[in-house]
Amino acid sequence: MVTAVDRAREVAEQVTDPELPMLTLADLGVLRSVEVTGRQVVVTLTPTYSGCPAMAEMRADVHRALTRAGYPEVEVRTALDPPWSSDWITPRGRAKLAEHGIAPPAAAPARGGPVPLTLAPPAARIPCPRCGSRATEEISRFSAAACKALRRCTACAEPFEHIKEI
């Protein structure tokens, strides 16, 4: 039997990310929970970064989708703890990123305490999503969004974005 929570979650899971429209919020791992109490639906999102400029649009899109689906009272909350991790991107989301020429993140580094400050660029060799070569270089630590870096493949010469490991 499909419950009210199942129906509301299904609607919320279909909302796409405004910066990565090939991904749903569920694919990206920012959709944390959906609760239904009476006539009210409460959705909790976690931003990829605490200052993510896309959060306002995500909240509005979730609110709009649930309202259009017939839910009269919708509240969208933001949860910062625990912080989002790129490990929360689903396998389906990772495949969609690669299909669209964006290198998905590798496993996020394990951290048990303070985040170390390093001034050198990362040494990771990110495979090119177009040709698969690991002969790539970082062009810019930041791309169209803070969670992405701009890279270039030295084998096929194509530029591509990479979702950073967080």
Contacts in CASP RR format, 6 or more apart in sequence:
PFRMAT RR
TARGET T0000
AUTHOR 0000-0000-0000
METHOD contacts of the structure
MODEL  1
MVTAVDRAREVAEQVTDPELPMLTLADLGVLRSVEVTGRQVVVTLTPTYS
GCPAMAEMRADVHRALTRAGYPEVEVRTALDPPWSSDWITPRGRAKLAEH
GIAPPAAAPARGGPVPLTLAPPAARIPCPRCGSRATEEISRFSAAACKAL
RRCTACAEPFEHIKEI
3 36 0 8 1.000
4 36 0 8 1.000
4 38 0 8 1.000
5 34 0 8 1.000
5 35 0 8 1.000
5 36 0 8 1.000
7 69 0 8 1.000
8 34 0 8 1.000
8 36 0 8 1.000
8 41 0 8 1.000
8 43 0 8 1.000
8 66 0 8 1.000
8 69 0 8 1.000
8 71 0 8 1.000
9 34 0 8 1.000
11 65 0 8 1.000
11 66 0 8 1.000
11 69 0 8 1.000
11 71 0 8 1.000
12 25 0 8 1.000
12 26 0 8 1.000
12 31 0 8 1.000
12 34 0 8 1.000
12 43 0 8 1.000
12 62 0 8 1.000
12 65 0 8 1.000
12 66 0 8 1.000
13 24 0 8 1.000
13 25 0 8 1.000
13 26 0 8 1.000
13 31 0 8 1.000
14 24 0 8 1.000
14 65 0 8 1.000
15 24 0 8 1.000
15 25 0 8 1.000
15 31 0 8 1.000
15 58 0 8 1.000
15 61 0 8 1.000
15 62 0 8 1.000
15 65 0 8 1.000
16 22 0 8 1.000
16 23 0 8 1.000
16 24 0 8 1.000
16 25 0 8 1.000
16 61 0 8 1.000
17 23 0 8 1.000
17 24 0 8 1.000
17 25 0 8 1.000
17 27 0 8 1.000
17 28 0 8 1.000
17 30 0 8 1.000
17 54 0 8 1.000
17 58 0 8 1.000
18 54 0 8 1.000
18 57 0 8 1.000
18 58 0 8 1.000
18 61 0 8 1.000
19 54 0 8 1.000
19 144 0 8 1.000
19 145 0 8 1.000
20 28 0 8 1.000
20 97 0 8 1.000
20 102 0 8 1.000
22 96 0 8 1.000
22 97 0 8 1.000
22 99 0 8 1.000
22 100 0 8 1.000
23 89 0 8 1.000
23 93 0 8 1.000
23 96 0 8 1.000
23 97 0 8 1.000
24 31 0 8 1.000
25 31 0 8 1.000
25 45 0 8 1.000
25 58 0 8 1.000
25 62 0 8 1.000
26 90 0 8 1.000
27 89 0 8 1.000
27 90 0 8 1.000
27 92 0 8 1.000
27 93 0 8 1.000
27 96 0 8 1.000
28 48 0 8 1.000
28 88 0 8 1.000
28 89 0 8 1.000
28 93 0 8 1.000
29 46 0 8 1.000
29 84 0 8 1.000
29 88 0 8 1.000
29 89 0 8 1.000
29 90 0 8 1.000
30 45 0 8 1.000
30 46 0 8 1.000
30 47 0 8 1.000
30 48 0 8 1.000
30 58 0 8 1.000
30 84 0 8 1.000
30 88 0 8 1.000
31 43 0 8 1.000
31 45 0 8 1.000
32 44 0 8 1.000
32 45 0 8 1.000
32 46 0 8 1.000
32 79 0 8 1.000
33 42 0 8 1.000
33 43 0 8 1.000
33 44 0 8 1.000
34 41 0 8 1.000
34 42 0 8 1.000
34 43 0 8 1.000
34 44 0 8 1.000
35 41 0 8 1.000
35 42 0 8 1.000
35 43 0 8 1.000
36 42 0 8 1.000
39 71 0 8 1.000
39 72 0 8 1.000
39 73 0 8 1.000
40 73 0 8 1.000
40 74 0 8 1.000
40 75 0 8 1.000
41 66 0 8 1.000
41 71 0 8 1.000
41 73 0 8 1.000
41 74 0 8 1.000
41 75 0 8 1.000
42 74 0 8 1.000
42 75 0 8 1.000
42 76 0 8 1.000
42 77 0 8 1.000
43 62 0 8 1.000
43 66 0 8 1.000
43 74 0 8 1.000
43 75 0 8 1.000
43 76 0 8 1.000
43 77 0 8 1.000
44 76 0 8 1.000
44 77 0 8 1.000
44 78 0 8 1.000
44 79 0 8 1.000
45 55 0 8 1.000
45 58 0 8 1.000
45 59 0 8 1.000
45 62 0 8 1.000
45 76 0 8 1.000
45 77 0 8 1.000
45 78 0 8 1.000
45 79 0 8 1.000
46 78 0 8 1.000
46 79 0 8 1.000
46 80 0 8 1.000
46 82 0 8 1.000
46 83 0 8 1.000
46 84 0 8 1.000
47 54 0 8 1.000
47 55 0 8 1.000
47 58 0 8 1.000
47 78 0 8 1.000
47 80 0 8 1.000
47 84 0 8 1.000
48 84 0 8 1.000
48 86 0 8 1.000
48 147 0 8 1.000
48 166 0 8 1.000
49 84 0 8 1.000
49 146 0 8 1.000
49 147 0 8 1.000
49 166 0 8 1.000
50 80 0 8 1.000
50 83 0 8 1.000
52 145 0 8 1.000
52 146 0 8 1.000
52 147 0 8 1.000
54 145 0 8 1.000
55 78 0 8 1.000
58 76 0 8 1.000
59 76 0 8 1.000
59 78 0 8 1.000
62 74 0 8 1.000
62 76 0 8 1.000
63 74 0 8 1.000
63 76 0 8 1.000
66 74 0 8 1.000
67 74 0 8 1.000
83 166 0 8 1.000
84 166 0 8 1.000
85 108 0 8 1.000
85 166 0 8 1.000
86 105 0 8 1.000
86 108 0 8 1.000
86 147 0 8 1.000
86 163 0 8 1.000
86 164 0 8 1.000
86 165 0 8 1.000
86 166 0 8 1.000
87 105 0 8 1.000
87 107 0 8 1.000
87 108 0 8 1.000
89 97 0 8 1.000
89 104 0 8 1.000
89 105 0 8 1.000
89 163 0 8 1.000
93 104 0 8 1.000
94 104 0 8 1.000
94 105 0 8 1.000
95 104 0 8 1.000
97 103 0 8 1.000
97 104 0 8 1.000
97 129 0 8 1.000
97 163 0 8 1.000
98 104 0 8 1.000
98 129 0 8 1.000
101 129 0 8 1.000
101 130 0 8 1.000
101 160 0 8 1.000
101 161 0 8 1.000
102 129 0 8 1.000
102 148 0 8 1.000
102 160 0 8 1.000
102 161 0 8 1.000
102 162 0 8 1.000
102 163 0 8 1.000
103 126 0 8 1.000
103 127 0 8 1.000
103 128 0 8 1.000
103 129 0 8 1.000
103 151 0 8 1.000
103 160 0 8 1.000
103 161 0 8 1.000
103 162 0 8 1.000
103 163 0 8 1.000
104 129 0 8 1.000
104 163 0 8 1.000
105 162 0 8 1.000
105 163 0 8 1.000
105 164 0 8 1.000
105 165 0 8 1.000
105 166 0 8 1.000
106 124 0 8 1.000
106 126 0 8 1.000
106 165 0 8 1.000
107 165 0 8 1.000
108 165 0 8 1.000
108 166 0 8 1.000
109 165 0 8 1.000
121 138 0 8 1.000
121 141 0 8 1.000
122 138 0 8 1.000
124 165 0 8 1.000
125 134 0 8 1.000
125 135 0 8 1.000
125 136 0 8 1.000
126 134 0 8 1.000
126 136 0 8 1.000
126 151 0 8 1.000
126 162 0 8 1.000
127 133 0 8 1.000
127 134 0 8 1.000
127 136 0 8 1.000
128 134 0 8 1.000
128 135 0 8 1.000
128 136 0 8 1.000
128 153 0 8 1.000
128 155 0 8 1.000
128 156 0 8 1.000
128 158 0 8 1.000
128 160 0 8 1.000
129 160 0 8 1.000
130 153 0 8 1.000
130 156 0 8 1.000
130 158 0 8 1.000
130 160 0 8 1.000
131 153 0 8 1.000
131 155 0 8 1.000
131 156 0 8 1.000
131 158 0 8 1.000
132 153 0 8 1.000
132 155 0 8 1.000
133 153 0 8 1.000
133 154 0 8 1.000
133 155 0 8 1.000
133 156 0 8 1.000
135 153 0 8 1.000
135 154 0 8 1.000
135 155 0 8 1.000
136 151 0 8 1.000
136 152 0 8 1.000
136 153 0 8 1.000
136 154 0 8 1.000
136 160 0 8 1.000
137 151 0 8 1.000
137 152 0 8 1.000
137 154 0 8 1.000
138 149 0 8 1.000
138 150 0 8 1.000
138 151 0 8 1.000
139 150 0 8 1.000
139 151 0 8 1.000
139 152 0 8 1.000
139 159 0 8 1.000
140 149 0 8 1.000
140 150 0 8 1.000
141 149 0 8 1.000
142 148 0 8 1.000
142 149 0 8 1.000
142 150 0 8 1.000
143 149 0 8 1.000
143 150 0 8 1.000
143 161 0 8 1.000
143 162 0 8 1.000
144 161 0 8 1.000
147 163 0 8 1.000
147 164 0 8 1.000
147 166 0 8 1.000
148 161 0 8 1.000
148 162 0 8 1.000
148 163 0 8 1.000
148 164 0 8 1.000
149 161 0 8 1.000
149 162 0 8 1.000
149 164 0 8 1.000
150 159 0 8 1.000
150 160 0 8 1.000
150 161 0 8 1.000
150 162 0 8 1.000
151 159 0 8 1.000
151 160 0 8 1.000
151 161 0 8 1.000
151 162 0 8 1.000
152 158 0 8 1.000
152 159 0 8 1.000
152 160 0 8 1.000
153 159 0 8 1.000
153 160 0 8 1.000
END
